[in-house]
Amino acid sequence: MNTLKNQLKEKYSKIPNELIVDLSISAGALRVLIYLFTKPNNWIVYNKDIQKQLNISDKTLSKYWKELLKSKWLRRTKRPPTNGKLAGGYSYQIGEFCISEESSEKEESYSLTKTKPINKELTSFSAEDAVSMWNEFASTNNKSKVMKLTGKRREKLLKRIKELKDYKAALKITLEKASKSNFCLDGNWFSFDWLIENDTNLVKVFEGKYDNNKIEEWK
């Protein structure tokens, strides 16, 4: 008799049994959806990250998005205007939705049950949000994750967040640049604490000081 012992005590996601046996979506689309289940609320939906983690092309991911948006498991709506200006992008939700006869991408109203919002409009960007972004970067780039948001770290983070008009966007771009910089990836100096230490370290990475081509110029 075959048996299974589950030793995972934390960092797991609950997946509906109905989803697992839903043969109306392909295995690839199911894998994308399960990957989304592992993410926290307000996680930034970034196609390149999904492509990298699941080793799929942009064309393939686009196909899976269309497939999932026609299913009852995923919905997206355009982000509402902020202060009278278009925000751009979409808000995604995981849940069990009513399926309209038309394309689900055009469906504006539907009944929601047990939904898990993704990338909804944020009213603020917290220290915890910054730590989550770093830990996601660290998990895919062989860097140390933040185990504890200490008082000193929180104090520095809140100060950094106040210094920039859109710290969230700046941090996102900075981590993207760092992921392509051999100097940052290979150096033990590049850490979460280094990044938040002052008001200049993040700016250096953001402005490309440690880009591979810049490092070559130094040599």
N, C-alpha and C positions, 0 to 999 in steps of 0.2 A: 504493500500500500504506500502510495506516495503522499508525503505530508510537506507542509510549508510552515516554517517558524519565522515569524516576523520580528526582527530585532530592532526595527526602527521605532524609537521612542519619541522622537521629536522631528521637527522640520519635515512634516509630511502633509500631503494635501488630501482632502476628502473628495472623492470622485463618485458621482451618482452611478449606481449599478446600471441604470437605463442607458447612460452614456456609453458605458463599456460595451454593451451589446447592440448599440445603435449601428446597424449595417448600412444606413443611408449616407454615412460619411466615410471617407477613405481612411486608411491607417495613417497616412501622412498628415491629413487634416486633424485627425484625432491627436496625433503627437503634438501638433502646434497648440491645440486647445489645452492639453495636459500641461504643456510648458507654461501657458498663461495661468493655470491654476496654481502654479508654484509661486507666483508673484504677489506682492502685497498690494493692497488698495493704493491707488494713485501712482502705481509704477508707470514709468514712461514707456509707452509702446514704441519700440524702436526696431524697425524692420531689419536693419543690418545686424543687430544683436541676435535676433531670432534666427536669421540666416546662418550666422556664425555658430551659434550653439547647436543648431540642428543640422548643420552642414547641407543646406539647401540653397538653391539659386533664387534670385529675385523673382524670376518668372514662376518658379514652382510655388513660392510663398504667396504670390498674387493669386494663383489658382486655388490654394488652400483657403485664403481669405474669402474668396467668392463662395467657395463651398460651405464654409462655416456660417457665413452671413445668410445663406439660404436655409440653414438648419435652424433648429429651435434653441441652439445652445449659445449663440453669440449675436449681439446686436451692436450697432454703432450709430451715433448721431453726431451731427456737426456741433462743434463747441459753440455755445452762445456768445454773442458779442460782449465785450468787456468795456465799460465806460464809453459805449457807443461805437467802439472799434471792433472789427472782425478779429476773432482770436485765432482762427485757422485751426486745422487739424480736427480730430474726432475724439469723442468719448466712447470707450468700449465698455460693454457689460457682459459678464458671463452669467447665465441663468437658464431658466426654462421658460421660453416665450411662446406666445401664440404665433403660429405661422400664417401669414396672409396669403391670398392667392397670387398676389403680385410679388415682385422681388422684395425680399426682406430688407434690402438696403434702402428702399424707399419708404418703408413703414415708419411712420412717425409716432403712432400710439399703439401700445400693446400692454397686456397684463404681465406683470413681473412677479416671479416667486423665487425666493432664495437667491437673489442676485448678488453678484460680486462685482462692484464697479471697478473699472480700470481707467486711469488717466482722466478722472473727472476734474472739473475746474477747481483749482486750489485757491483758497483764500489766503494761505500763508505757506511758507516753506520752513520747516522746522529743522532742528539739529538732528533729530532722528531720521528725517528724510535724507539729509546729507550723508549720514552714516550708511544708510541703505544703499545709496548710489555708490559710495566707495566700496562697500562689501561686495556688491555685484561686480564692480570693476576688478577687485582683488581676486575674486573666485575664478576669473577667466584669464588673469594675467600673472599668476604666481606671486601675489603680494599678500602680506598679512592682513587679515580682516580685523576690524575693530570688535573686540570682545565686550567692552564695557564703555558706555558713554559717561566718563567721569565728570565731576563738577568742573574741573579745569578745561576739559575738552569742550563741554557745553558752553562755557563762558567764552572761549575763543571762537567757537563756531557762530554763536549768536552775534558776536562782534563782526565777524567776517560777513555774515549775511546782511547786516545792517549797512555795511560799507559799499555793497554793490546793489544797483537797482534791481537786477535779476540774477541773483546768486545761483539759482537753480540752473538756468541756461548756461551761465558761465562755467559752473562745475561740470555740467554735461560735456561741453566742448573741451574743457581742460582734460577730462578723463579720456575722451576720444583721442586727443592729441597724444596723451601719455601712452595710450595703448599701441601707438605707432612709433614711439620713440625708443630706440634701443638704449639710449642713455638713461631714460627713466626706468625702463623695465629691468635693466641689468644692475642698477644701482640700489644698494640698500638704503641710501639716503632718501629715496623717494618713497615716502610713507604718508599715511593719513595725518600724523602729527606734524610732519614737515609742511604739508599742504596748507594747514590751518594756522601755522605758527605766527604768521604776520600777514600784512596786506599786500605783500609783493610776490610771494612764492607762487601762488596760483596764477597771478598775472604773467609771470615769466613763462610758465608752460602754455598758458592761453595764447600768448603773443608769439609763440613758436621758438623761443630761445633754445629749447632742447630738441627741436626737430632734427631728424637725422642729417639733413643737408646743412643745418647750422653747425652741428658738431663737427662735420667734415671740414668746414671752414676754419675751425679752431686748430685742427691738427696740422 
